């Protein structure tokens, strides 16, 4: 019976809740007077204003250290990433010679990719450079970050894989072309002693008898030194990345052929196997 008497009725609980929300006797709202609410709100306003100001200050200081033209801190990559065109799923190029629709997408992708390399466009935007020499431009003092010139990379250099002699890039007759480039790295000087880096491709051991003969364009699959160093996208707006084309002359049909391509240079280390293309022709 005593326990039943100690229990509060719904009316009493409702009265207590209303009094907590607003107590007319003490003039308290949610348990605080107006002055108490004013002080706590003033505290949080000052606290979060301080945090916001600290964040803005640190961001401002950090932004002052950044250069619009090149990274403030740049890790020298031992192995710049290598990419191929056309792009296939998981670096696989799969097509059937007899079915145009299976390889036409590769032809269109190469046409689109090579459009900026047209000789007329290159002549308008870039200059002819001295081959086999780095194209080093003054980048200090008053001329630092000034617009830099870029060397021409004409599409015709790729010869049989340029899309000019053969508009299908060899896909229609079982002699496909792939294009190789490696990622831009500001200030990178690949190669040594006037020895340009070059591409070499070979089949994995189990597919060595399937790959057949290869041809490289430019000859020997070289990335000429005149395209280096790279000064950054803002400083070198018209920069054209050099390319190497690889043409498979008699790759085995109706077979998976795992191909490993690598860039060879004294100051470029070996890359990852996941960067290697895997052509498949049917």
HELIX and SHEET records of a PDB file:
HELIX    1   1 UNK A    2  UNK A    6  1                                   5    
HELIX    2   2 UNK A   10  UNK A   21  1                                  12    
HELIX    3   3 UNK A   34  UNK A   64  1                                  31    
HELIX    4   4 UNK A   89  UNK A   91  5                                   3    
HELIX    5   5 UNK A  100  UNK A  114  1                                  15    
HELIX    6   6 UNK A  115  UNK A  117  5                                   3    
HELIX    7   7 UNK A  119  UNK A  125  1                                   7    
HELIX    8   8 UNK A  141  UNK A  143  5                                   3    
HELIX    9   9 UNK A  155  UNK A  161  5                                   7    
HELIX   10  10 UNK A  171  UNK A  173  5                                   3    
HELIX   11  11 UNK A  205  UNK A  207  5                                   3    
HELIX   12  12 UNK A  219  UNK A  221  5                                   3    
HELIX   13  13 UNK A  225  UNK A  227  5                                   3    
HELIX   14  14 UNK A  273  UNK A  275  5                                   3    
SHEET    1   A 2 UNK A  22  UNK A  23  0                                        
SHEET    2   A 2 UNK A  28  UNK A  29 -1                                        
SHEET    1   B 4 UNK A  82  UNK A  85  0                                        
SHEET    2   B 4 UNK A 177  UNK A 182 -1                                        
SHEET    3   B 4 UNK A 244  UNK A 248 -1                                        
SHEET    4   B 4 UNK A 214  UNK A 217 -1                                        
SHEET    1   C 3 UNK A  92  UNK A  95  0                                        
SHEET    2   C 3 UNK A 278  UNK A 281  1                                        
SHEET    3   C 3 UNK A 255  UNK A 256 -1                                        
SHEET    1   D 3 UNK A 222  UNK A 223  0                                        
SHEET    2   D 3 UNK A 197  UNK A 203 -1                                        
SHEET    3   D 3 UNK A 259  UNK A 264 -1                                        
END                                                                             
